[in-house]
Amino acid sequence: MENKPEILDTRLVARSRLFGIEEVHLRFTNGTECEFERLRTPPIAGIMCVPLLDDDTVVLIREYGVGTEEYHITLPKGGTEHGEDWRETANRELQEEAGYRAEHLAWMKDMTLSPGYMGHHIRVILAEGLSESRLPGDEPEPLEVFTWKLSQLDDLVAREDMNEARVIAALYMARDLKQGGRPVQEA
């Protein structure tokens, strides 16, 4: 399937402070026309950092997710501010959420969340050469920061409070990389 469907019309049908919902009228290459709804893609890019203290120790945070109404283990992440390079975003989010700054940042993968109805992307960054450094963040409560061994990743993933798919994927990618997988190019 090389030819994408033709977008015949896009219309904003609902809006909140954070989200816009669009109705998209498409024509597929076989002539079939359909309407889909999607969350409007935000104008800012997102990053998620996998901060490593050493080849086997990752820094994690625990924070509240209002979407699930539960606390979750996750990685430092956030949106790029106006005019900010992704490297600046990565180091700012690391300092705000985990209390570290990275000397070395490397792009691992760009991921989507739910491409069937969202255009959101997040860039996964490997952060190494960490040193303690803190910036004030925008979280409503202090985040719990702790470390975990990548060699015990299966035990972490088995926990009930570790269930964000993109975080799990990023951690397995980092573990495989550090165990001799593909090289990451420092950007």
C-alpha positions as CSV (number, residue, x, y, z in Angstrom):
1,M,0.0,0.0,0.0
2,E,2.1,2.9,-1.2
3,N,-0.6,5.4,-2.1
4,K,-2.1,7.0,1.0
5,P,-5.8,7.8,1.2
6,E,-6.7,11.3,-0.1
7,I,-7.9,13.7,2.6
8,L,-11.1,15.3,1.3
9,D,-12.0,17.4,4.3
10,T,-10.8,18.0,7.9
11,R,-13.1,19.7,10.4
12,L,-12.6,20.5,14.1
13,V,-15.7,19.1,15.9
14,A,-14.7,19.6,19.6
15,R,-12.0,21.4,21.6
16,S,-10.9,21.5,25.2
17,R,-8.0,23.3,26.9
18,L,-5.6,20.4,25.9
19,F,-7.2,18.6,23.0
20,G,-8.9,19.1,19.7
21,I,-11.0,16.4,18.0
22,E,-11.0,16.5,14.2
23,E,-13.3,14.7,11.8
24,V,-11.4,13.6,8.7
25,H,-13.1,12.6,5.5
26,L,-10.9,10.2,3.5
27,R,-11.0,8.5,0.1
28,F,-9.0,5.3,-0.2
29,T,-7.3,4.2,-3.4
30,N,-10.1,1.7,-4.0
31,G,-12.7,4.5,-4.0
32,T,-14.1,3.8,-0.6
33,E,-14.8,7.0,1.4
34,C,-14.9,7.0,5.2
35,E,-15.0,9.5,8.1
36,F,-12.6,9.1,11.0
37,E,-12.1,11.0,14.2
38,R,-8.7,11.8,15.6
39,L,-7.1,13.9,18.2
40,R,-5.5,16.9,16.6
41,T,-1.7,16.6,16.6
42,P,-0.1,19.1,19.1
43,P,2.2,21.7,17.6
44,I,5.0,20.6,20.0
45,A,7.2,17.6,19.8
46,G,7.6,15.2,22.8
47,I,10.7,13.6,24.1
48,M,11.2,10.7,26.6
49,C,14.6,10.1,28.2
50,V,16.1,6.8,29.2
51,P,18.6,8.1,31.8
52,L,21.4,5.7,32.6
53,L,23.8,6.1,35.6
54,D,25.8,3.2,34.1
55,D,25.2,0.5,31.5
56,D,22.8,-1.4,33.9
57,T,21.2,1.3,36.0
58,V,18.3,3.4,34.8
59,V,16.7,6.3,36.6
60,L,12.9,6.1,36.8
61,I,10.2,8.3,38.2
62,R,6.8,7.5,39.7
63,E,4.0,9.9,39.0
64,Y,0.2,10.2,38.9
65,G,-1.6,9.6,35.6
66,V,-5.0,11.3,35.7
67,G,-6.0,9.2,32.6
68,T,-5.9,6.0,34.6
69,E,-6.3,7.5,38.0
70,E,-3.2,5.6,39.2
71,Y,0.4,6.2,40.0
72,H,2.8,4.7,37.4
73,I,6.5,4.1,37.0
74,T,7.7,6.0,34.0
75,L,10.6,7.9,32.4
76,P,11.3,11.6,32.3
77,K,9.4,13.1,29.4
78,G,7.7,16.3,28.2
79,G,7.1,18.7,25.4
80,T,9.5,20.9,23.5
81,E,9.1,24.6,24.4
82,H,9.1,27.3,21.7
83,G,12.4,27.4,19.9
84,E,13.9,24.6,22.0
85,D,16.1,21.9,20.4
86,W,15.2,18.3,21.4
87,R,18.6,18.1,23.2
88,E,17.6,21.1,25.4
89,T,14.2,19.6,26.0
90,A,15.8,16.3,27.1
91,N,18.1,17.9,29.6
92,R,15.5,20.3,30.9
93,E,13.0,17.4,31.5
94,L,15.7,15.3,33.1
95,Q,16.6,18.1,35.5
96,E,13.0,19.0,36.3
97,E,11.7,15.4,36.8
98,A,14.7,13.3,37.9
99,G,17.3,15.8,39.2
100,Y,20.0,14.9,36.6
101,R,21.7,16.5,33.6
102,A,23.2,14.3,30.8
103,E,26.5,14.8,29.1
104,H,25.6,12.5,26.2
105,L,22.3,12.4,24.5
106,A,21.5,10.0,21.6
107,W,18.4,9.5,19.6
108,M,17.1,5.9,19.8
109,K,13.7,5.9,18.1
110,D,10.6,8.0,17.3
111,M,7.4,6.4,18.4
112,T,3.7,6.9,17.9
113,L,1.1,6.3,20.6
114,S,-2.1,5.2,18.9
115,P,-1.7,6.0,15.2
116,G,-5.3,4.9,14.4
117,Y,-6.6,8.1,16.1
118,M,-3.7,10.2,17.2
119,G,-0.8,11.9,15.4
120,H,1.3,12.3,18.5
121,H,5.0,11.3,18.3
122,I,7.6,11.0,21.0
123,R,11.3,10.9,20.5
124,V,13.1,8.3,22.7
125,I,16.5,9.6,23.9
126,L,19.3,7.7,25.6
127,A,20.8,9.9,28.2
128,E,24.2,9.1,29.7
129,G,27.0,10.8,31.6
130,L,24.6,11.9,34.2
131,S,25.4,14.4,37.0
132,E,23.1,15.8,39.6
133,S,21.4,19.0,38.6
134,R,17.9,20.2,39.4
135,L,15.5,22.7,37.8
136,P,12.0,23.6,39.2
137,G,9.4,21.6,37.3
138,D,5.7,22.0,36.6
139,E,4.5,18.9,38.5
140,P,1.8,19.5,41.2
141,E,3.7,17.2,43.7
142,P,7.2,16.0,44.1
143,L,8.0,13.0,41.9
144,E,9.5,9.8,43.4
145,V,12.9,9.2,41.8
146,F,14.5,5.8,42.0
147,T,16.9,3.4,40.1
148,W,16.5,-0.1,38.7
149,K,18.8,-2.6,37.1
150,L,18.2,-3.2,33.4
151,S,19.4,-6.8,34.1
152,Q,16.2,-7.1,36.2
153,L,13.9,-5.5,33.7
154,D,11.5,-8.4,33.6
155,D,10.9,-8.0,37.3
156,L,10.1,-4.3,36.8
157,V,7.7,-5.0,33.9
158,A,5.9,-7.5,36.1
159,R,4.9,-4.8,38.6
160,E,1.3,-3.5,38.5
161,D,2.5,0.1,38.4
162,M,4.7,-0.4,35.4
163,N,2.3,-0.5,32.4
164,E,3.0,2.3,30.0
165,A,3.8,0.5,26.7
166,R,6.1,3.2,25.3
167,V,8.2,3.2,28.5
168,I,8.4,-0.6,28.5
169,A,9.5,-0.6,24.8
170,A,12.1,2.2,25.5
171,L,13.6,0.3,28.4
172,Y,13.9,-3.0,26.5
173,M,15.6,-1.1,23.6
174,A,18.0,0.5,26.0
175,R,18.8,-2.8,27.7
176,D,19.4,-4.6,24.4
177,L,21.5,-1.7,23.2
178,K,23.7,-1.9,26.3
179,Q,24.0,-5.7,26.0
180,G,25.7,-5.3,22.6
181,G,22.9,-4.4,20.3
182,R,22.9,-1.8,17.6
183,P,25.0,1.3,18.1
184,V,23.2,4.6,18.7
185,Q,24.4,7.7,17.0
186,E,25.0,10.6,19.3
187,A,23.3,13.7,17.9
